[in-house]
């Protein structure tokens, strides 16, 4: 069944790549190829089409646009739409660089429209076909500190993918491992390494797929470097080692991106300042103490979205979501569309923040979390960021422990490529309602 699923899935992906490439290829041969300043030979045209396919495949992988079994149809369409949009945009820029004139964008826009229609048709057909042919995977949940995993499967509407027929605590399972016989997948939630290794070995012997929700130590170990010493395989853990060249390139990226963002968004920022001011006559900006690398405090700048007396008691209060009575009319709009975050590019330009890193927390809230989770302080190994791993993979109401795990996952794999990947994923979640729903997990 597993081999059959993979073969059919590879065929479906091939169909998708083909139907998305054809409109671009037709557009290229019919219009752009003959209008370049220096027309390509035949192999040059083939190279452009191959380049389109390579870029498109890169983006669909980045945005999980082929995750038919775990995504809703709307999510598949959205992911593929972004992949097509970015790919066409990049090819248009390349075409511009190949000629001394600005190319007419209309033929490419027509191709884009056809590609989007084909993406919708493919997503609907692939989703319906997959679940018509493949029944839900018979699954078990074995937990230590994650007894709610079964509820998560239901919450994220993945019952079509996983049919959970068994939920047991780790001690019951270890007493009778044969209860896992017949399972196609097993979820392991927050189990200590010794017990987990026993289950892993048993499941591997029985050809059972295993999904592990890691503990904090596992997340740190995920960044270990494989090496050899004493004629033995060694895992070297150098916690969040940042090479000098990485820090230099990262800072240059921060400066260039923040300057560009401030210039491009200046009209939006001026309008926002105007509406905040005329609504209640209060301050346009809201400055708040936050923590960055090494526990250093700085003033984070945001557009004010709440009343001037939002914290008149003098205590840090968590936002209660869209229903919070302290949010102004203008504030509700700018929070929904992330406009209130734009002034943070000033913090990035100053060097107080970076584009990608753990989100900065308020000192009093960080102190509270650290009392409950001492590992929370590990987030301060890196400079605070505008976006991060927790922002692209978590949700607004994701628990602090889980957000910590996501931040530590980023710290375990620092690199420019990882930063760029998170930035592109941020574009995907920027307009998704699911990434902001929930209450009570962020400060104002």
C-alpha positions as a Markdown table, in Angstrom:
| # | Residue | x | y | z |
|---|---|---|---|---|
| 1 | Unk | 0.0 | 0.0 | 0.0 |
| 2 | Unk | 2.8 | 2.4 | 0.9 |
| 3 | Unk | 4.6 | 1.8 | -2.5 |
| 4 | Unk | 1.4 | 2.2 | -4.4 |
| 5 | Unk | 0.6 | 5.4 | -2.6 |
| 6 | Unk | 4.1 | 6.8 | -3.4 |
| 7 | Unk | 3.9 | 5.8 | -7.1 |
| 8 | Unk | 0.5 | 7.4 | -7.6 |
| 9 | Unk | 1.6 | 10.5 | -5.7 |
| 10 | Unk | 4.7 | 10.9 | -7.9 |
| 11 | Unk | 2.5 | 10.6 | -11.0 |
| 12 | Unk | 0.1 | 13.2 | -9.6 |
| 13 | Unk | 3.0 | 15.6 | -8.9 |
| 14 | Unk | 4.3 | 15.1 | -12.4 |
| 15 | Unk | 0.9 | 16.0 | -13.8 |
| 16 | Unk | 0.8 | 19.1 | -11.7 |
| 17 | Unk | 4.3 | 20.3 | -12.8 |
| 18 | Unk | 3.4 | 19.6 | -16.5 |
| 19 | Unk | 0.0 | 21.5 | -16.5 |
| 20 | Unk | 1.6 | 24.5 | -14.7 |
| 21 | Unk | 4.6 | 24.6 | -17.0 |
| 22 | Unk | 2.6 | 24.3 | -20.3 |
| 23 | Unk | 1.0 | 27.8 | -20.0 |
| 24 | Unk | 4.3 | 29.4 | -19.3 |
| 25 | Unk | 6.0 | 27.5 | -22.2 |
| 26 | Unk | 3.3 | 28.6 | -24.6 |
| 27 | Unk | 3.5 | 32.2 | -23.4 |
| 28 | Unk | 7.3 | 32.1 | -23.7 |
| 29 | Unk | 7.4 | 30.7 | -27.2 |
| 30 | Unk | 4.4 | 32.6 | -28.5 |
| 31 | Unk | 5.5 | 36.0 | -27.2 |
| 32 | Unk | 8.7 | 36.6 | -25.2 |
| 33 | Unk | 11.2 | 34.3 | -27.0 |
| 34 | Unk | 11.0 | 36.3 | -30.3 |
| 35 | Unk | 11.0 | 39.7 | -28.6 |
| 36 | Unk | 14.2 | 39.5 | -26.6 |
| 37 | Unk | 17.0 | 41.9 | -27.5 |
| 38 | Unk | 19.1 | 38.8 | -28.3 |
| 39 | Unk | 16.8 | 35.9 | -29.2 |
| 40 | Unk | 17.7 | 32.6 | -27.7 |
| 41 | Unk | 18.7 | 29.6 | -29.7 |
| 42 | Unk | 16.5 | 26.5 | -29.2 |
| 43 | Unk | 18.5 | 25.2 | -26.2 |
| 44 | Unk | 18.2 | 28.6 | -24.6 |
| 45 | Unk | 14.4 | 28.4 | -24.8 |
| 46 | Unk | 14.5 | 24.9 | -23.3 |
| 47 | Unk | 16.7 | 26.3 | -20.5 |
| 48 | Unk | 14.2 | 28.9 | -19.6 |
| 49 | Unk | 11.4 | 26.4 | -19.4 |
| 50 | Unk | 13.6 | 24.1 | -17.3 |
| 51 | Unk | 14.4 | 27.0 | -15.0 |
| 52 | Unk | 10.7 | 27.7 | -14.6 |
| 53 | Unk | 10.1 | 24.1 | -13.6 |
| 54 | Unk | 13.0 | 24.1 | -11.1 |
| 55 | Unk | 11.9 | 27.3 | -9.4 |
| 56 | Unk | 8.3 | 26.1 | -9.3 |
| 57 | Unk | 9.3 | 22.8 | -7.7 |
| 58 | Unk | 11.4 | 24.6 | -5.1 |
| 59 | Unk | 8.4 | 26.8 | -4.1 |
| 60 | Unk | 5.8 | 24.0 | -4.0 |
| 61 | Unk | 8.2 | 22.1 | -1.7 |
| 62 | Unk | 8.7 | 25.2 | 0.5 |
| 63 | Unk | 4.9 | 25.8 | 0.8 |
| 64 | Unk | 3.9 | 22.1 | 1.1 |
| 65 | Unk | 1.7 | 22.5 | -2.0 |
| 66 | Unk | 1.7 | 18.7 | -2.5 |
| 67 | Unk | 0.6 | 17.8 | 1.1 |
| 68 | Unk | -2.7 | 16.3 | -0.2 |
| 69 | Unk | -3.2 | 14.0 | 2.7 |
| 70 | Unk | -2.7 | 16.5 | 5.4 |
| 71 | Unk | -4.0 | 19.8 | 3.9 |
| 72 | Unk | -7.5 | 21.0 | 3.1 |
| 73 | Unk | -8.3 | 21.8 | -0.6 |
| 74 | Unk | -8.2 | 25.6 | 0.1 |
| 75 | Unk | -4.7 | 25.2 | 1.6 |
| 76 | Unk | -3.5 | 23.3 | -1.4 |
| 77 | Unk | -4.9 | 26.0 | -3.7 |
| 78 | Unk | -3.4 | 28.8 | -1.6 |
| 79 | Unk | 0.1 | 27.2 | -1.5 |
| 80 | Unk | 0.2 | 26.4 | -5.2 |
| 81 | Unk | -1.1 | 29.9 | -6.0 |
| 82 | Unk | 1.8 | 31.4 | -4.1 |
| 83 | Unk | 4.3 | 29.1 | -5.8 |
| 84 | Unk | 3.0 | 30.0 | -9.3 |
| 85 | Unk | 3.0 | 33.7 | -8.5 |
| 86 | Unk | 6.6 | 33.8 | -7.2 |
| 87 | Unk | 7.8 | 31.6 | -10.1 |
| 88 | Unk | 6.2 | 33.8 | -12.7 |
| 89 | Unk | 7.5 | 36.9 | -11.0 |
| 90 | Unk | 11.1 | 35.6 | -11.0 |
| 91 | Unk | 10.9 | 34.6 | -14.6 |
| 92 | Unk | 9.5 | 38.0 | -15.5 |
| 93 | Unk | 12.5 | 39.7 | -13.8 |
| 94 | Unk | 14.9 | 37.4 | -15.6 |
| 95 | Unk | 13.2 | 38.2 | -18.9 |
| 96 | Unk | 13.6 | 41.9 | -18.1 |
| 97 | Unk | 17.3 | 41.4 | -17.5 |
| 98 | Unk | 17.7 | 39.7 | -20.9 |
| 99 | Unk | 16.3 | 42.6 | -22.9 |
| 100 | Unk | 16.9 | 46.4 | -23.0 |
| 101 | Unk | 13.1 | 47.1 | -22.9 |
| 102 | Unk | 10.5 | 46.5 | -20.1 |
| 103 | Unk | 8.6 | 43.3 | -21.3 |
| 104 | Unk | 4.9 | 43.5 | -21.7 |
| 105 | Unk | 3.5 | 41.7 | -18.6 |
| 106 | Unk | 0.0 | 41.0 | -20.1 |
| 107 | Unk | 0.9 | 37.7 | -21.8 |
| 108 | Unk | 2.5 | 36.4 | -18.5 |
| 109 | Unk | -0.6 | 37.6 | -16.6 |
| 110 | Unk | -2.8 | 35.6 | -18.9 |
| 111 | Unk | -0.7 | 32.6 | -18.4 |
| 112 | Unk | -0.8 | 33.1 | -14.6 |
| 113 | Unk | -4.6 | 33.2 | -14.7 |
| 114 | Unk | -4.7 | 29.8 | -16.6 |
| 115 | Unk | -2.1 | 28.4 | -14.2 |
| 116 | Unk | -4.3 | 29.4 | -11.2 |
| 117 | Unk | -7.4 | 27.8 | -12.7 |
| 118 | Unk | -5.4 | 24.6 | -13.4 |
| 119 | Unk | -4.1 | 24.6 | -9.8 |
| 120 | Unk | -7.6 | 24.7 | -8.5 |
| 121 | Unk | -8.7 | 21.8 | -10.7 |
| 122 | Unk | -5.7 | 19.8 | -9.8 |
| 123 | Unk | -6.0 | 20.4 | -6.0 |
| 124 | Unk | -9.7 | 19.4 | -6.0 |
| 125 | Unk | -9.1 | 16.3 | -8.1 |
| 126 | Unk | -6.0 | 15.2 | -6.2 |
| 127 | Unk | -7.6 | 15.6 | -2.8 |
| 128 | Unk | -10.8 | 13.8 | -3.7 |
| 129 | Unk | -8.9 | 11.0 | -5.5 |
| 130 | Unk | -6.5 | 10.4 | -2.6 |
| 131 | Unk | -9.2 | 10.0 | 0.0 |
| 132 | Unk | -11.4 | 7.9 | -2.3 |
| 133 | Unk | -8.5 | 5.4 | -3.0 |
| 134 | Unk | -6.7 | 5.4 | 0.3 |
| 135 | Unk | -8.5 | 4.7 | 3.6 |
| 136 | Unk | -7.4 | 6.4 | 6.8 |
| 137 | Unk | -4.2 | 5.0 | 8.3 |
| 138 | Unk | -4.8 | 2.8 | 11.4 |
| 139 | Unk | -3.0 | 4.6 | 14.1 |
| 140 | Unk | -2.1 | 4.6 | 17.8 |
| 141 | Unk | -1.2 | 7.4 | 20.2 |
| 142 | Unk | 1.3 | 6.6 | 23.0 |
| 143 | Unk | 1.9 | 9.4 | 25.3 |
| 144 | Unk | 3.7 | 10.6 | 28.4 |
| 145 | Unk | 2.9 | 14.3 | 28.6 |
| 146 | Unk | 0.8 | 14.6 | 25.4 |
| 147 | Unk | -2.6 | 12.8 | 26.2 |
| 148 | Unk | -4.4 | 15.4 | 24.0 |
| 149 | Unk | -2.9 | 14.2 | 20.7 |
| 150 | Unk | -6.1 | 12.4 | 19.7 |
| 151 | Unk | -7.9 | 15.7 | 20.1 |
| 152 | Unk | -5.3 | 17.5 | 17.9 |
| 153 | Unk | -6.0 | 15.1 | 15.1 |
| 154 | Unk | -9.7 | 16.0 | 15.2 |
| 155 | Unk | -9.0 | 19.7 | 15.7 |
| 156 | Unk | -6.9 | 19.9 | 12.6 |
| 157 | Unk | -9.4 | 17.8 | 10.6 |
| 158 | Unk | -7.0 | 14.9 | 9.9 |
| 159 | Unk | -9.4 | 12.1 | 10.6 |
| 160 | Unk | -9.3 | 11.2 | 6.9 |
| 161 | Unk | -5.6 | 10.6 | 7.2 |
| 162 | Unk | -5.3 | 9.0 | 10.6 |
| 163 | Unk | -7.8 | 6.6 | 12.1 |
| 164 | Unk | -6.8 | 6.5 | 15.8 |
| 165 | Unk | -8.0 | 3.2 | 17.3 |
| 166 | Unk | -5.7 | 3.1 | 20.3 |
| 167 | Unk | -4.6 | 5.7 | 22.9 |
| 168 | Unk | -2.4 | 4.5 | 25.7 |
| 169 | Unk | 0.1 | 5.9 | 28.2 |
| 170 | Unk | 3.7 | 4.8 | 27.8 |
| 171 | Unk | 3.7 | 2.4 | 30.8 |
| 172 | Unk | 0.7 | 0.4 | 29.6 |
| 173 | Unk | 2.2 | 0.1 | 26.2 |
| 174 | Unk | 5.6 | -1.0 | 27.5 |
| 175 | Unk | 3.9 | -3.7 | 29.5 |
| 176 | Unk | 2.4 | -5.2 | 26.3 |
| 177 | Unk | 4.1 | -4.1 | 23.1 |
| 178 | Unk | 2.0 | -6.4 | 21.0 |
| 179 | Unk | -0.8 | -4.0 | 21.3 |
| 180 | Unk | 0.9 | -2.1 | 18.5 |
| 181 | Unk | 0.7 | -5.0 | 16.1 |
| 182 | Unk | -1.4 | -4.2 | 13.1 |
| 183 | Unk | -0.9 | -0.4 | 13.4 |
| 184 | Unk | 0.3 | 1.5 | 10.3 |
| 185 | Unk | 1.4 | 4.6 | 12.3 |
| 186 | Unk | 2.2 | 5.4 | 15.9 |
| 187 | Unk | 2.4 | 8.9 | 17.5 |
| 188 | Unk | 4.8 | 9.2 | 20.4 |
| 189 | Unk | 4.1 | 12.3 | 22.5 |
| 190 | Unk | 6.7 | 13.7 | 24.9 |
| 191 | Unk | 8.2 | 10.3 | 25.8 |
| 192 | Unk | 11.6 | 10.0 | 27.5 |
| 193 | Unk | 14.4 | 8.7 | 25.3 |
| 194 | Unk | 14.9 | 5.3 | 27.0 |
| 195 | Unk | 11.2 | 4.3 | 26.6 |
| 196 | Unk | 11.0 | 5.9 | 23.2 |
| 197 | Unk | 13.9 | 3.9 | 21.9 |
| 198 | Unk | 12.2 | 0.7 | 22.9 |
| 199 | Unk | 9.1 | 1.6 | 21.0 |
| 200 | Unk | 11.1 | 2.9 | 18.0 |
| 201 | Unk | 13.0 | -0.4 | 17.6 |
| 202 | Unk | 9.8 | -2.4 | 17.9 |
| 203 | Unk | 8.0 | -0.2 | 15.3 |
| 204 | Unk | 10.9 | -0.4 | 12.9 |
| 205 | Unk | 10.9 | -4.2 | 13.1 |
| 206 | Unk | 7.2 | -4.2 | 12.4 |
| 207 | Unk | 7.4 | -1.7 | 9.5 |
| 208 | Unk | 5.2 | 0.8 | 11.5 |
| 209 | Unk | 5.6 | 4.5 | 10.7 |
| 210 | Unk | 6.4 | 6.6 | 13.8 |
| 211 | Unk | 5.7 | 10.3 | 14.4 |
| 212 | Unk | 7.6 | 11.7 | 17.3 |
| 213 | Unk | 6.7 | 14.9 | 19.2 |
| 214 | Unk | 10.1 | 15.8 | 20.7 |
| 215 | Unk | 11.1 | 16.9 | 24.2 |
| 216 | Unk | 13.3 | 20.0 | 24.5 |
| 217 | Unk | 16.5 | 17.9 | 24.7 |
| 218 | Unk | 15.5 | 16.2 | 21.5 |
| 219 | Unk | 15.1 | 19.6 | 19.8 |
| 220 | Unk | 18.5 | 20.7 | 20.9 |
| 221 | Unk | 20.1 | 17.4 | 19.7 |
| 222 | Unk | 18.5 | 17.8 | 16.3 |
| 223 | Unk | 21.2 | 20.4 | 15.4 |
| 224 | Unk | 24.0 | 18.1 | 16.3 |
| 225 | Unk | 26.9 | 17.8 | 13.8 |
| 226 | Unk | 27.8 | 14.3 | 12.7 |
| 227 | Unk | 31.6 | 13.6 | 13.0 |
| 228 | Unk | 34.0 | 10.8 | 13.8 |
| 229 | Unk | 36.5 | 10.5 | 16.7 |
| 230 | Unk | 38.2 | 7.5 | 18.3 |
| 231 | Unk | 36.9 | 5.4 | 15.3 |
| 232 | Unk | 33.4 | 6.1 | 16.5 |
| 233 | Unk | 30.5 | 8.1 | 15.2 |
| 234 | Unk | 30.1 | 11.2 | 17.3 |
| 235 | Unk | 27.4 | 13.8 | 17.6 |
| 236 | Unk | 28.8 | 17.2 | 18.4 |
| 237 | Unk | 26.3 | 19.7 | 19.9 |
| 238 | Unk | 27.6 | 23.3 | 19.7 |
| 239 | Unk | 24.6 | 25.2 | 20.9 |
| 240 | Unk | 23.6 | 27.9 | 18.4 |
| 241 | Unk | 27.1 | 28.4 | 17.0 |
| 242 | Unk | 27.0 | 31.4 | 14.7 |
| 243 | Unk | 29.9 | 31.8 | 12.3 |
| 244 | Unk | 31.2 | 35.4 | 11.9 |
| 245 | Unk | 30.4 | 35.4 | 8.1 |
| 246 | Unk | 26.8 | 34.3 | 8.9 |
| 247 | Unk | 26.4 | 37.2 | 11.3 |
| 248 | Unk | 27.8 | 39.7 | 8.8 |
| 249 | Unk | 25.5 | 38.5 | 6.0 |
| 250 | Unk | 22.5 | 38.4 | 8.3 |
| 251 | Unk | 23.2 | 42.0 | 9.4 |
| 252 | Unk | 23.6 | 43.2 | 5.9 |
| 253 | Unk | 20.3 | 41.5 | 5.0 |
| 254 | Unk | 18.6 | 43.2 | 7.9 |
| 255 | Unk | 19.8 | 46.7 | 6.9 |
| 256 | Unk | 18.9 | 46.3 | 3.2 |
| 257 | Unk | 15.5 | 44.7 | 3.9 |
| 258 | Unk | 14.5 | 47.2 | 6.7 |
| 259 | Unk | 15.4 | 50.2 | 4.6 |
| 260 | Unk | 13.5 | 48.9 | 1.6 |
| 261 | Unk | 10.5 | 48.0 | 3.7 |
| 262 | Unk | 10.4 | 51.4 | 5.4 |
| 263 | Unk | 10.5 | 53.2 | 2.0 |
| 264 | Unk | 7.8 | 50.9 | 0.4 |
| 265 | Unk | 5.4 | 51.0 | 3.3 |
| 266 | Unk | 5.8 | 54.7 | 4.1 |
| 267 | Unk | 2.5 | 55.7 | 2.5 |
| 268 | Unk | 0.7 | 53.0 | 4.6 |
| 269 | Unk | 2.5 | 54.1 | 7.8 |
| 270 | Unk | 1.6 | 57.8 | 7.2 |
| 271 | Unk | -2.1 | 56.9 | 6.7 |
| 272 | Unk | -2.1 | 54.6 | 9.8 |
| 273 | Unk | -0.6 | 57.4 | 11.9 |
| 274 | Unk | -3.2 | 59.8 | 10.6 |
| 275 | Unk | -6.2 | 57.6 | 11.6 |
| 276 | Unk | -4.7 | 56.7 | 15.0 |
| 277 | Unk | -4.3 | 60.3 | 15.7 |
| 278 | Unk | -7.8 | 61.5 | 14.7 |
| 279 | Unk | -9.6 | 58.6 | 16.5 |
| 280 | Unk | -8.7 | 59.6 | 20.0 |
| 281 | Unk | -5.9 | 62.2 | 19.8 |
| 282 | Unk | -3.4 | 59.9 | 21.5 |
| 283 | Unk | 0.1 | 58.9 | 20.7 |
| 284 | Unk | 0.7 | 57.2 | 17.3 |
| 285 | Unk | 3.4 | 54.8 | 18.5 |
| 286 | Unk | 3.5 | 52.4 | 21.4 |
| 287 | Unk | 6.9 | 51.6 | 23.0 |
| 288 | Unk | 7.3 | 48.6 | 25.1 |
| 289 | Unk | 10.2 | 47.0 | 26.9 |
| 290 | Unk | 11.2 | 43.7 | 25.3 |
| 291 | Unk | 14.2 | 41.4 | 25.6 |
| 292 | Unk | 16.7 | 40.5 | 22.9 |
| 293 | Unk | 20.0 | 38.6 | 22.8 |
| 294 | Unk | 21.6 | 38.1 | 26.2 |
| 295 | Unk | 18.6 | 39.4 | 28.0 |
| 296 | Unk | 19.3 | 43.0 | 26.9 |
| 297 | Unk | 16.2 | 45.3 | 27.1 |
| 298 | Unk | 15.1 | 47.6 | 24.2 |
| 299 | Unk | 12.0 | 49.6 | 23.4 |
| 300 | Unk | 10.0 | 47.7 | 20.7 |
| 301 | Unk | 8.0 | 50.2 | 18.5 |
| 302 | Unk | 4.5 | 49.4 | 17.3 |
| 303 | Unk | 1.6 | 51.4 | 16.1 |
| 304 | Unk | -0.7 | 51.9 | 19.0 |
| 305 | Unk | -3.8 | 49.7 | 18.7 |
| 306 | Unk | -5.3 | 50.1 | 22.2 |
| 307 | Unk | -6.5 | 52.9 | 24.3 |
| 308 | Unk | -4.0 | 55.1 | 26.0 |
| 309 | Unk | -5.0 | 53.7 | 29.4 |
| 310 | Unk | -4.8 | 50.0 | 28.3 |
| 311 | Unk | -2.4 | 49.2 | 31.2 |
| 312 | Unk | -3.5 | 51.8 | 33.7 |
| 313 | Unk | -3.1 | 49.2 | 36.5 |
| 314 | Unk | 0.7 | 49.2 | 35.8 |
| 315 | Unk | 0.8 | 45.5 | 35.1 |
| 316 | Unk | 1.5 | 43.6 | 31.9 |
| 317 | Unk | -1.7 | 42.3 | 30.6 |
| 318 | Unk | -2.1 | 39.7 | 27.8 |
| 319 | Unk | -4.3 | 40.7 | 24.9 |
| 320 | Unk | -7.7 | 38.9 | 25.0 |
| 321 | Unk | -8.0 | 38.8 | 21.2 |
| 322 | Unk | -10.3 | 40.7 | 18.9 |
| 323 | Unk | -12.9 | 40.9 | 21.7 |
| 324 | Unk | -10.6 | 42.9 | 24.0 |
| 325 | Unk | -12.5 | 46.1 | 24.8 |
| 326 | Unk | -9.2 | 48.0 | 25.0 |
| 327 | Unk | -8.6 | 47.7 | 21.2 |
| 328 | Unk | -9.6 | 50.8 | 19.2 |
| 329 | Unk | -11.4 | 50.7 | 15.8 |
| 330 | Unk | -8.2 | 51.6 | 14.0 |
| 331 | Unk | -6.3 | 49.2 | 16.1 |
| 332 | Unk | -8.5 | 46.3 | 15.3 |
| 333 | Unk | -7.9 | 46.8 | 11.6 |
| 334 | Unk | -4.1 | 47.3 | 11.8 |
| 335 | Unk | -3.7 | 44.3 | 14.1 |
| 336 | Unk | -5.8 | 42.1 | 11.7 |
| 337 | Unk | -3.5 | 43.1 | 8.8 |
| 338 | Unk | -0.2 | 43.2 | 10.7 |
| 339 | Unk | 0.2 | 46.9 | 10.0 |
| 340 | Unk | 0.9 | 47.6 | 13.7 |
| 341 | Unk | 4.1 | 45.6 | 13.3 |
| 342 | Unk | 5.6 | 47.8 | 10.6 |
| 343 | Unk | 7.5 | 50.2 | 12.9 |
| 344 | Unk | 9.6 | 47.3 | 14.0 |
| 345 | Unk | 11.7 | 47.7 | 10.9 |
| 346 | Unk | 13.1 | 50.7 | 12.7 |
| 347 | Unk | 14.2 | 48.4 | 15.5 |
| 348 | Unk | 15.8 | 46.1 | 12.9 |
| 349 | Unk | 17.6 | 49.1 | 11.3 |
| 350 | Unk | 19.0 | 50.1 | 14.7 |
| 351 | Unk | 20.3 | 46.6 | 15.3 |
| 352 | Unk | 18.0 | 45.8 | 18.2 |
| 353 | Unk | 16.1 | 43.1 | 16.3 |
| 354 | Unk | 16.7 | 41.0 | 13.2 |
| 355 | Unk | 14.4 | 39.8 | 10.4 |
| 356 | Unk | 14.4 | 36.2 | 11.6 |
| 357 | Unk | 14.7 | 35.1 | 15.3 |
| 358 | Unk | 12.6 | 34.3 | 18.4 |
| 359 | Unk | 9.9 | 36.9 | 18.9 |
| 360 | Unk | 10.9 | 39.4 | 21.7 |
| 361 | Unk | 9.1 | 38.9 | 25.0 |
| 362 | Unk | 8.3 | 41.4 | 27.8 |
| 363 | Unk | 10.7 | 41.0 | 30.8 |
| 364 | Unk | 7.9 | 40.3 | 33.3 |
| 365 | Unk | 6.2 | 37.7 | 31.0 |
| 366 | Unk | 9.6 | 36.1 | 30.2 |
| 367 | Unk | 10.3 | 35.9 | 34.0 |
| 368 | Unk | 7.0 | 34.1 | 34.5 |
| 369 | Unk | 7.6 | 31.7 | 31.7 |
| 370 | Unk | 11.1 | 31.0 | 32.9 |
| 371 | Unk | 9.9 | 30.1 | 36.3 |
| 372 | Unk | 7.7 | 27.4 | 34.7 |
| 373 | Unk | 10.1 | 26.5 | 31.9 |
| 374 | Unk | 13.7 | 27.2 | 32.8 |
| 375 | Unk | 14.7 | 26.4 | 29.2 |
| 376 | Unk | 12.8 | 29.4 | 28.1 |
| 377 | Unk | 15.9 | 31.5 | 28.8 |
| 378 | Unk | 17.6 | 29.6 | 25.9 |
| 379 | Unk | 15.7 | 31.8 | 23.5 |
| 380 | Unk | 17.9 | 34.7 | 24.5 |
| 381 | Unk | 20.9 | 33.1 | 22.8 |
| 382 | Unk | 19.8 | 34.8 | 19.6 |
| 383 | Unk | 18.7 | 38.4 | 18.7 |
| 384 | Unk | 15.0 | 38.9 | 18.8 |
| 385 | Unk | 13.3 | 38.7 | 15.4 |
| 386 | Unk | 10.4 | 40.1 | 13.4 |
| 387 | Unk | 9.3 | 36.6 | 12.4 |
| 388 | Unk | 10.5 | 33.2 | 13.3 |
| 389 | Unk | 9.9 | 29.5 | 13.4 |
| 390 | Unk | 7.1 | 29.8 | 15.8 |
| 391 | Unk | 5.3 | 32.4 | 13.7 |
| 392 | Unk | 5.3 | 30.3 | 10.5 |
| 393 | Unk | 4.6 | 26.9 | 12.1 |
| 394 | Unk | 2.6 | 27.9 | 15.2 |
| 395 | Unk | -0.6 | 29.7 | 15.7 |
| 396 | Unk | -1.6 | 32.7 | 17.8 |
| 397 | Unk | -2.9 | 30.4 | 20.5 |
| 398 | Unk | 0.0 | 27.9 | 20.4 |
| 399 | Unk | 1.0 | 27.0 | 24.0 |
| 400 | Unk | 4.3 | 28.6 | 25.3 |
| 401 | Unk | 6.0 | 25.2 | 25.6 |
| 402 | Unk | 5.3 | 24.5 | 22.0 |
| 403 | Unk | 6.4 | 27.9 | 20.9 |
| 404 | Unk | 9.6 | 27.4 | 22.8 |
| 405 | Unk | 10.2 | 24.1 | 21.0 |
| 406 | Unk | 9.8 | 25.8 | 17.7 |
| 407 | Unk | 12.2 | 28.6 | 18.6 |
| 408 | Unk | 14.8 | 26.1 | 19.8 |
| 409 | Unk | 14.4 | 24.2 | 16.5 |
| 410 | Unk | 15.4 | 27.4 | 14.7 |
| 411 | Unk | 18.3 | 28.0 | 17.1 |
| 412 | Unk | 19.5 | 24.4 | 16.4 |
| 413 | Unk | 19.8 | 25.1 | 12.7 |
| 414 | Unk | 21.0 | 28.7 | 12.1 |
| 415 | Unk | 21.9 | 29.7 | 8.6 |
| 416 | Unk | 21.1 | 32.2 | 5.8 |
| 417 | Unk | 19.2 | 29.6 | 3.8 |
| 418 | Unk | 17.0 | 28.8 | 6.8 |
| 419 | Unk | 16.4 | 32.5 | 7.4 |
| 420 | Unk | 15.3 | 32.9 | 3.7 |
| 421 | Unk | 13.0 | 29.9 | 4.0 |
| 422 | Unk | 11.3 | 31.3 | 7.1 |
| 423 | Unk | 10.9 | 34.7 | 5.4 |
| 424 | Unk | 9.2 | 33.1 | 2.4 |
| 425 | Unk | 7.0 | 31.0 | 4.7 |
| 426 | Unk | 6.0 | 34.2 | 6.5 |
| 427 | Unk | 4.5 | 35.5 | 3.3 |
| 428 | Unk | 2.4 | 32.3 | 3.2 |
| 429 | Unk | 1.0 | 32.7 | 6.8 |
| 430 | Unk | 0.6 | 36.5 | 6.5 |
| 431 | Unk | -2.9 | 36.3 | 5.1 |
| 432 | Unk | -4.0 | 33.1 | 6.8 |
| 433 | Unk | -6.6 | 33.6 | 9.5 |
| 434 | Unk | -5.5 | 30.5 | 11.3 |
| 435 | Unk | -2.2 | 32.0 | 12.2 |
| 436 | Unk | -3.8 | 34.8 | 14.2 |
| 437 | Unk | -6.9 | 33.1 | 15.8 |
| 438 | Unk | -7.0 | 32.5 | 19.5 |
| 439 | Unk | -6.6 | 34.6 | 22.5 |
| 440 | Unk | -4.4 | 35.3 | 25.5 |
| 441 | Unk | -1.0 | 34.2 | 24.3 |
| 442 | Unk | 0.5 | 37.5 | 23.3 |
| 443 | Unk | 1.2 | 40.8 | 25.1 |
| 444 | Unk | -0.2 | 44.0 | 23.7 |
